[in-house]
Amino acid sequence: MTVLATDIRTTRVGNPYASMAQAASGNDLGIDIEAIRKHVQVQRCKHVAGQSIYHAGQPFHAVYLVHAGSYKICELADDGRERISGFRMRGELVGVESIGLKAYASDVVALESSEAWELPYPAVLRACLHVPELQSHLTSALAAEIRCDRSWMLMLGTLAAERRVAAFLLDVAARYARLGYSAKHFILRMSRIDMASFLALKHETVSRALSHLHDLSYIDVQRREVRVLDVDGLRSMAGMSTALN
């Protein structure tokens, strides 16, 4: 994922941008790409914006590791409308929610020019049998991802609109920081509509919340370009302690 600046490199520990979801997960979502390549033959799949890795209902055969760019996970709600259930960046897995099912449970769509590495699931299982540390690594990564997604679900059911938007921005900032990019200056690759869908809000509500955070001088936002001006203020808005652990 392209960003506009790379002025800080930080980890989750002591990271003021770390979101509530990441704090609850107890781990970063990113996994060691090179460790995977040593044990599983991967197929590199490139996608342009709007192109899908797979669609809901297609037979499950592999999980995918995001190598470049970003993707959104799309599901159909009970009323037939599309709902965004997550976003994935470099070093994060997609398809894990379908493990144990005969078919994929969602669509995964590129938000920009992106690349995902296909990891055939039978090959992953065989590698885990012979390489215990790989199994432990994957299990930890999958567990962290599940806990993070669950934490988001809990937060979306309890936080007011502006708090959700603030928490979302902190989450994106922390994920950029994990990749070694700037947590203070970045581009939102998703549209306001996709962001609203994920946060279970109307896109007009998201736009108003961003404008209010801008007016409070917590952020400067120009279209999809975001600068974090006051991380403590943003954390306070999200209902998080401003003190670092």
N, C-alpha and C positions, 0 to 999 in steps of 0.2 A: 504494500500500500504506500503510495507516494505521499510525503508530507512536505511542508514548506520550510521546515527548519529542523536541525538535529543538534540543538544546543545543550541538551542534557542526556545523560545516560544513567539510568537508575534501576533498582530492583524493587520488588514489592515490599520488602522489609524496610520499614521507616519511610515508605513512600506516601507523601501527603495526598496524592491523587488516588490512592487505592480506594476502590469503591466498596460499599457494604457487601455486595455480592462476592467480590474477591476476598474480602476479609472473612466472610462466612465459609468460603470454600476451603480455606487453609492452604491453598496452593495456587500457583499460576496455572492457566490453561495450556500454555505452550509446552510442547514436548520436543525431545531431541531429534531433529530431522535426520542427522547423520547416523544416529543409533538405529533408526528404522531402516535406512538404506543398506546397512551392513547385513541385514538378515532377511529382508523381504525385497523381491524384485518388484520395482514400482513402474507404473506407466504414467508418464507425464501428460496431463490433459490441460490444454489451454482453452480459455473461454473469453469471448468478448462480452461487454456489458449486455445483460438481458438473456444470455445463453445459460442453459441449465446443465448441471452435472448429471442430474437424474430427476425423474418425476415420481410423484407418489403413485404407487401401484406397480411400478417396474420391479422385477425380481431382484431381491437383495443378493449381492454377490461380493461387495467390497465396501470398505470405509475409505474415506479420502482425507488426506492431509493437505491443508492449504499451504502452498509454497510461496505464492505471491498474490497480491491483490486482496479482495474481500468478497464475501458471499452473504446472501440472506437466506434464511430458512423459512419457507412458506408452507402454511397448512390451511386447510379449509375449515372454517368454523361451522358450527351446527346450522347456522342460517345460510350457509353457502358462500359467505364472503371470505376472501383471502385474509389470513392473519399472519403477521410476521412473528415467529417465535424465537428468533435469535439472529445474530450476526457473527460471522467467523472471519478471523484475520490469520496472518501467517503463523504457522506453528500450531494451529488449532484443527481439531478433527470435525468432520461432518459424516453423517451416516450412522453414528454410534447409537442413535435413538432407535434404529431399526434392527439392531442385533437381536437375534432370536425370532424375528418375524420372517415371513416368506417374501414380503415385498417392502419397499421403502415407504415410510409413513409420511413423507413430505417432499416438496420440491426444494432444490437448492439452486439458487440463481446468482450469477455473477453480478456484482454492483459496478464493476469496472473491468478492464483487461486483467485477467487473473489466471492463475495456474494452480491446479490441484493434482496431487499425486495419488493415483489409484493404488490401494493396498488390498489385493484379493484376500477376502476374509479367511479362506482355508489356509492360505500361505501364512497369514498372521498367526493362526492357531498353531500351525506346525512349528513356526519359529519360536513361539512361546514355550512349547514343550521342550525344546532343545536349549533355549537361552532363558533361564529363570529371571535374570535381571531385566530382560526385555518385557517379560510378562508383568513383573512388578512395576516397571516404568509405565507400561500401557494402562495397567489397572489403576495406578495412582492418577494418571492423567484423565482417565474416563470418570473416576469417582469425583475428581475436582470439578470436571465439567458438569456432571449431574448436580452436585451441590450448588454450583454457581447458578445454574438454570433454576433450581428450586428456590434459591434465595431471591432471584428476580421475581418469581411468581408470587412469593410472599410479600415482597415490597410493593408490587403493583396492586395488591389487594388492600394495602394500608396507607400508602402515601398519597398526599394531594398532588395535583398536576405539576406545580412548580418544583416540588420536591422530587418527583419522578424524573423530570427533565434534568435537574441538577445532578441527581445520582447517575443518570445516563451519561452525561458529559464527563463526570469523574471516571466512570468505567472506561469510556473510550480513551480518555487521557492516560489512564493507568496501562491500558493495553498498548498504546503507542510507546509508553516508557519501557515496557517489557521488551519491545522490539528494538530498543535503543534509540528511538526517535524522540522528538520534543513532546512533552506533555503539556506545554504551554501554548503551542501554536500548531494547529492541525486542520485537516480537511475532513468534514463529515461526508463519507461516500454515499450514505443513504439519503433518500429524499425525505422531506418533511412528512410526507404521507407514510412512508415506510417506518419512520421513527415514531409517528403517532400510532401506527398499527401495533408496533411492539410494545409501546407504553400504554396501550388500551385507552387512548385519548383521541379526540378529534384533531385534525391537522391544524385547524385554526387555534385550538388551545395550545398546541406545541409552539406555534409561531408567537402567540401572546406571551407565553412563558419565557421564551428566548428573549423577546423584546424587554420583558421586565428584568430579567437577569442582566441584560445589557444596560438598562437604565440605572440599575443598582451598582454599576461598574464592577460587577463580578466577572463579566466576560465582555469581549468585543466580538460581535458576530456580523459578518458580511456575507450574505448568501450561505454557503456551506463552510466558509472559512471561520474558524473559531480561535480566539486568543483568550487564554485564561489570565485574568488580571488580578483576581483575589481568590486564591484557592481556599483560604479559611472561610471566606464568605460563602463560597460555593458549597463547602462541606457543611457549614451551618445550615444553609438552605435545605440541604439533603437530609438534615437531621443527624449528622455525624459529628463526633467530637473533633475539635480542631487540634487537639494535642497529638503529637506523634508518639507511637509506641517505641 
